[in-house]
Amino acid sequence: MRLFFKLILGLIMLSPVALATVAWFALEAQPIVTPSRALDHTDIARARQVIKENDPRRLPAGIQRTVRISERDLNRVVTTPLQGMLYILTFGIGSILGMALPFMDADWLTQVMQDDGVVEQPQWLVECRETTCLTRIDSPLLQQLRTRYGNGLLTRLAARLTELAQLAGNLLPDRMAMDEGASVYAKNPGIGWTTAARGQLLHRVCLERECIASYQILASTEWNFHPQGVAARSLATLHGETKQITRQAKLLINTIDPCVGYELSIG
């Protein structure tokens, strides 16, 4: 229960827009979170208090707690961050046509990775490819979102939430089988690759006289943040005032999720 509440709290804080959308499509009758008036400072203060009082990090280890919340407080908790984001968010922003990175053949990798340029700016069959949770997760909700909004920010946030929910479900005792392991190409040079949180991750090592002669890492960031890749092309679709573009760009970049820090400059 503690893990479940921590997950829900994290989803509310990290991705309120996607969470509200998931709720909208999931509820068939009257929504639990009803349309509300504009929030004032008392609503915001109460939302912060509710979140603070029910923060699972404050519970002693091993303690379970049942959380009861009124409809009005639930509206406050969900709507407070939501209203702060809606004015900068268009559901389809960053939507582009893209292709997923397929499973890469070890013999092909052994040949092309002799060129360091491939690791710095990789392409598959002379095309930039994407490897994110959006390319490996599917559901009826995501299919609807792709149809309505393409693969923009909203769809990406929903894909992240969907994967988190699936991973949490896999922690249940009767479903503890989530580790698929990594593939290994046991030759020299040796190659190992797996699906990490951000996408496909590949390591290549070459030995000479029982010593490491070269070691290469091809991470998802090189694919997704290629100069002509999914991040660059998504960012190129943004328009508006500088402040709005900056906020939207940060949301897109963090949703595609680089494995390194970055600096954003709007020209």
Sequence and secondary structure as in RCSB ss.txt:
>XXXX:A:sequence
MRLFFKLILGLIMLSPVALATVAWFALEAQPIVTPSRALDHTDIARARQVIKENDPRRLPAGIQRTVRISERDLN
RVVTTPLQGMLYILTFGIGSILGMALPFMDADWLTQVMQDDGVVEQPQWLVECRETTCLTRIDSPLLQQLRTRYG
NGLLTRLAARLTELAQLAGNLLPDRMAMDEGASVYAKNPGIGWTTAARGQLLHRVCLERECIASYQILASTEWNF
HPQGVAARSLATLHGETKQITRQAKLLINTIDPCVGYELSIG
>XXXX:A:secstr
 HHHHHHHHHHHHH HHHHHHHHHHH  SS SS       HHHHHHHHHHHHHT GGGS TT        HHHHH
HHHHHHHHHHHTT  TTTT     B     HHHHHHHTTSHHHHHS  BTTB  B SHHHH   HHHHHHHHHHT
TSHHHHHHHHHHHHHHHHHTTSGGG       EEE SSSEEEEEEETTEEEEEEEEEETTEEEEEEEE HHHHHT
STTSHHHHHHTT  S HHHHHHHHHHHHHHH  SS       
